[in-house]
Amino acid sequence: MYAVIFKAELNVLDAEYHQMAERMRQLATDKYGCLGVSSLAADGQEITLSYWPSLKHIERWKADPEHLQAQARGRSRWYKSYAVQVAHVQREYRSE
């Protein structure tokens, strides 16, 4: 399993942003096999973690035309800066 870590310094989050974020989550999950997404925004920062079964899944997601449009909108409007990291998850522990 792989994790994509998206960290951003926020500019302005409006209604369009929230609609786009929900659409991107749905698209990533339904069409590209994303295993789950968690996101938190506070103090002008956002971090989103998404989990994927393989690098191929991530590459296909990254190239999606609708996702590319969302990225362009993010760069021009919603984010001052951002960084993306891709990590291989070697172990997972849980407690109920």
C-alpha positions as CSV (number, residue, x, y, z in Angstrom):
1,M,0.0,0.0,0.0
2,Y,1.1,3.6,-0.7
3,A,0.2,6.9,1.0
4,V,0.1,10.2,-0.8
5,I,0.7,13.1,1.6
6,F,-0.5,16.5,0.4
7,K,0.4,19.5,2.5
8,A,-0.6,23.0,1.6
9,E,-0.5,26.5,2.9
10,L,-4.1,27.8,2.4
11,N,-5.1,30.9,0.5
12,V,-8.9,31.1,0.4
13,L,-11.3,28.1,0.7
14,D,-14.7,28.9,-0.8
15,A,-17.8,26.8,-1.6
16,E,-16.3,25.8,-5.0
17,Y,-13.3,24.4,-3.1
18,H,-15.5,22.2,-0.9
19,Q,-17.5,20.9,-3.9
20,M,-14.3,20.2,-5.8
21,A,-12.7,18.4,-2.8
22,E,-15.7,16.1,-2.5
23,R,-15.8,15.4,-6.2
24,M,-12.0,14.6,-6.2
25,R,-12.5,12.1,-3.3
26,Q,-15.4,10.5,-5.1
27,L,-13.5,10.2,-8.4
28,A,-10.3,8.9,-6.7
29,T,-12.3,6.2,-4.9
30,D,-14.8,5.2,-7.5
31,K,-12.6,5.3,-10.7
32,Y,-9.0,5.0,-9.5
33,G,-9.1,2.6,-6.5
34,C,-8.2,5.0,-3.7
35,L,-8.5,3.0,-0.5
36,G,-9.4,6.0,1.7
37,V,-8.8,9.7,2.2
38,S,-8.4,11.8,5.4
39,S,-8.1,15.5,5.5
40,L,-7.6,18.3,8.1
41,A,-7.4,22.0,7.7
42,A,-6.5,24.4,10.6
43,D,-4.4,27.5,11.2
44,G,-4.0,28.2,7.5
45,Q,-2.6,24.7,6.7
46,E,-4.1,21.6,5.1
47,I,-2.9,18.0,5.2
48,T,-4.6,15.3,3.2
49,L,-3.6,11.6,3.3
50,S,-4.8,9.2,0.6
51,Y,-4.1,5.5,0.5
52,W,-3.5,3.5,-2.7
53,P,-2.9,-0.1,-3.6
54,S,-0.1,0.6,-6.1
55,L,2.0,3.3,-7.8
56,K,0.2,2.6,-11.0
57,H,-3.1,3.6,-9.3
58,I,-1.5,6.9,-8.2
59,E,0.0,7.6,-11.7
60,R,-3.4,7.1,-13.3
61,W,-5.1,9.4,-10.8
62,K,-2.4,12.0,-11.2
63,A,-3.1,12.1,-15.0
64,D,-6.9,12.3,-14.8
65,P,-8.1,15.4,-16.8
66,E,-10.6,16.4,-14.1
67,H,-7.9,16.1,-11.4
68,L,-5.5,18.1,-13.5
69,Q,-8.2,20.9,-13.7
70,A,-8.6,20.8,-9.9
71,Q,-4.8,21.0,-9.5
72,A,-4.7,24.1,-11.7
73,R,-7.5,25.7,-9.8
74,G,-5.7,24.9,-6.5
75,R,-2.5,26.6,-7.7
76,S,-4.3,29.7,-9.0
77,R,-6.8,30.2,-6.2
78,W,-6.9,28.0,-3.1
79,Y,-3.3,27.3,-2.2
80,K,-0.3,29.7,-1.5
81,S,2.0,26.7,-1.7
82,Y,1.9,22.9,-1.5
83,A,4.0,19.8,-1.4
84,V,3.2,16.2,-2.3
85,Q,5.0,13.1,-0.9
86,V,4.4,9.5,-1.9
87,A,5.4,6.9,0.7
88,H,5.3,3.1,0.8
89,V,3.4,1.9,3.9
90,Q,5.3,-1.1,5.2
91,R,3.1,-1.8,8.3
92,E,-0.1,-0.8,9.8
93,Y,-1.3,-1.2,13.4
94,R,-4.8,-0.5,14.7
95,S,-6.5,-0.4,18.1
96,E,-10.3,-0.5,18.5
